[in-house]
Structures are given as C-alpha cells and as structure tokens.
C-alpha cells in the first residue's frame, strides 16, 4: 500500500469515527472485520478519493449499514 492510500485510509477512519461517534480503533476493527477496508476502500481508492469528504462519509456509513457493521 502506498503512502497516498494509507493517508486516505486514515482519513476515512478518522472521518467515520467522528460521524458515527466511535473510536478510531472501533471503526478500523469494523471496517477490517467486514472486508470493507480490503475489498472496497483500498481497491476503490482511485475513485473514492475524488469524492467530497461529506459524500465519502455518507457513502461509507451507508455501506457499513448495508453490511450490518453499523449500528452496533
């Protein structure tokens, strides 16, 4: 994983933590455990990083809900 993708992943985790009122560790665990991190965020970096931060957080939160990762 290159530096840009790593920074993007950190940005996503941080933004989701604020939006969902969870710790960054909890968000990372949920994204990693559900496969969203490795099967969606990282491989879709080229497209996702072009989204506005608000749209990106909406998209990721909605996907987490669809996958049953959030709410608790």
SERO-4910 file (N, C-alpha, C, O; in steps of 0.05 Angstrom, whole numbers):
BEGIN
 pado doro    nc1    nc2    nc3   cac1   cac2   cac3    cc1    cc2    cc3    oc1    oc2    oc3
  Unk    A     17    -23      0      0      0      0     18     25      0     36     27     16
  Unk    A     12     43    -19     29     67    -20     20     88      0     -1     86     13
  Unk    A     36    109      3     31    129     23      4    143     19    -10    149     38
  Unk    A     -3    149     -6    -28    163    -11    -52    146     -2    -71    157      9
  Unk    A    -51    120     -8    -73    103      0    -74    101     31    -96    101     43
  Unk    A    -51     98     43    -50     97     73    -62    122     85    -77    120    105
  Unk    A    -55    145     75    -65    170     85    -96    172     81   -110    182     98
  Unk    A   -105    162     58   -133    162     52   -148    144     71   -170    151     81
  Unk    A   -138    120     77   -150    102     96   -152    115    123   -173    113    136
  Unk    A   -131    128    132   -131    141    158   -152    163    158   -165    167    178
  Unk    A   -154    178    136   -175    199    134   -203    187    136   -220    198    150
  Unk    A   -208    165    122   -234    152    123   -240    143    152   -263    147    161
  Unk    A   -221    130    165   -226    120    192   -231    143    211   -250    142    227
  Unk    A   -216    164    209   -220    188    226   -247    201    221   -261    207    240
  Unk    A   -254    204    196   -280    217    190   -303    200    199   -323    211    209
  Unk    A   -302    174    195   -323    156    203   -325    156    234   -347    155    245
  Unk    A   -303    156    248   -303    157    277   -319    181    287   -335    179    306
  Unk    A   -314    204    275   -328    228    283   -358    226    276   -375    232    293
  Unk    A   -364    217    253   -391    215    244   -408    195    260   -431    200    266
  Unk    A   -396    172    266   -410    151    279   -407    151    310   -419    135    324
  Unk    A   -391    170    320   -386    173    348   -374    147    360   -383    137    381
  Unk    A   -355    137    346   -340    113    354   -310    120    355   -302    140    344
  Unk    A   -295    104    369   -266    108    369   -254    100    342   -267     84    327
  Unk    A   -231    110    335   -218    103    310   -211     73    310   -213     60    289
  Unk    A   -203     62    333   -198     34    335   -222     17    329   -220     -3    315
  Unk    A   -245     26    339   -270     11    334   -278     12    304   -286     -8    293
  Unk    A   -275     35    292   -281     38    264   -263     20    247   -272      6    230
  Unk    A   -237     21    254   -218      5    239   -225    -25    242   -225    -40    222
  Unk    A   -231    -34    266   -239    -62    270   -263    -70    254   -264    -91    243
  Unk    A   -283    -53    254   -307    -59    239   -302    -59    209   -313    -77    195
  Unk    A   -287    -40    199   -281    -39    170   -264    -63    162   -269    -76    141
  Unk    A   -244    -70    178   -227    -92    172   -242   -119    174   -240   -136    156
  Unk    A   -257   -122    196   -271   -147    200   -293   -153    180   -298   -176    174
  Unk    A   -305   -132    169   -326   -135    150   -316   -138    121   -331   -145    103
  Unk    A   -291   -133    117   -279   -134     90   -282   -108     75   -272   -105     52
  Unk    A   -296    -88     87   -299    -62     73   -273    -49     67   -269    -37     46
  Unk    A   -254    -51     86   -228    -38     82   -213    -51     59   -204    -37     40
  Unk    A   -210    -77     59   -194    -91     39   -208    -96     13   -195    -99     -8
  Unk    A   -234    -97     13   -249   -103    -11   -264    -80    -24   -275    -82    -46
  Unk    A   -264    -57    -10   -278    -34    -21   -260     -8    -20   -254      3    -41
  Unk    A   -252      0      4   -238     25      6   -211     25     -8   -206     42    -25
  Unk    A   -195      5     -2   -168      5    -15   -169      0    -45   -157     16    -60
  Unk    A   -184    -20    -55   -184    -24    -84   -199     -1    -99   -194      2   -123
  Unk    A   -216     13    -85   -231     35    -99   -219     62    -94   -232     83   -100
  Unk    A   -195     63    -84   -182     89    -77   -183    108   -100   -189    132    -96
  Unk    A   -176     99   -125   -175    117   -148   -201    133   -152   -200    156   -160
  Unk    A   -223    120   -146   -249    134   -149   -257    148   -124   -264    172   -124
  Unk    A   -255    134   -101   -265    146    -76   -250    171    -68   -263    189    -57
  Unk    A   -225    173    -74   -210    197    -65   -218    222    -80   -210    244    -72
  Unk    A   -234    219   -101   -243    243   -116   -269    254   -104   -278    276   -112
  Unk    A   -282    239    -86   -308    248    -74   -303    270    -53   -281    271    -42
  Unk    A   -323    286    -49   -321    305    -27   -321    290     -1   -331    267      0
  Unk    A   -310    301     20   -309    287     46   -336    280     56   -341    259     67
  Unk    A   -355    298     52   -383    293     62   -395    269     47   -407    251     59
  Unk    A   -393    270     20   -404    248      4   -390    222     11   -403    201     13
  Unk    A   -364    223     15   -349    199     21   -358    187     48   -363    162     50
  Unk    A   -361    203     68   -370    193     94   -399    182     92   -406    162    105
  Unk    A   -416    196     77   -443    186     72   -442    158     59   -456    140     67
  Unk    A   -426    156     38   -424    131     24   -414    108     41   -425     86     41
  Unk    A   -393    113     56   -381     93     74   -400     85     96   -402     61    103
  Unk    A   -413    105    109   -432     99    130   -455     82    120   -464     63    133
  Unk    A   -465     89     96   -487     74     84   -478     45     78   -494     27     82
  Unk    A   -454     42     68   -444     16     61   -441     -1     87   -447    -25     87
  Unk    A   -431     12    108   -429     -2    134   -456    -11    144   -459    -33    154
  Unk    A   -477      5    140   -504     -3    148   -513    -26    131   -525    -45    142
  Unk    A   -509    -25    105   -517    -47     88   -504    -73     95   -516    -94     94
  Unk    A   -479    -72    103   -464    -96    111   -470   -105    140   -460   -125    149
  Unk    A   -486    -89    155   -492    -96    182   -470    -90    202   -470   -101    224
  Unk    A   -452    -72    194   -429    -65    211   -436    -43    230   -424    -40    251
  Unk    A   -455    -26    222   -463     -4    239   -493     -1    234   -501     -2    211
  Unk    A   -510      3    254   -504      7    282   -495    -19    296   -496    -40    284
  Unk    A   -488    -16    321   -477    -38    337   -496    -62    336   -490    -82    348
***
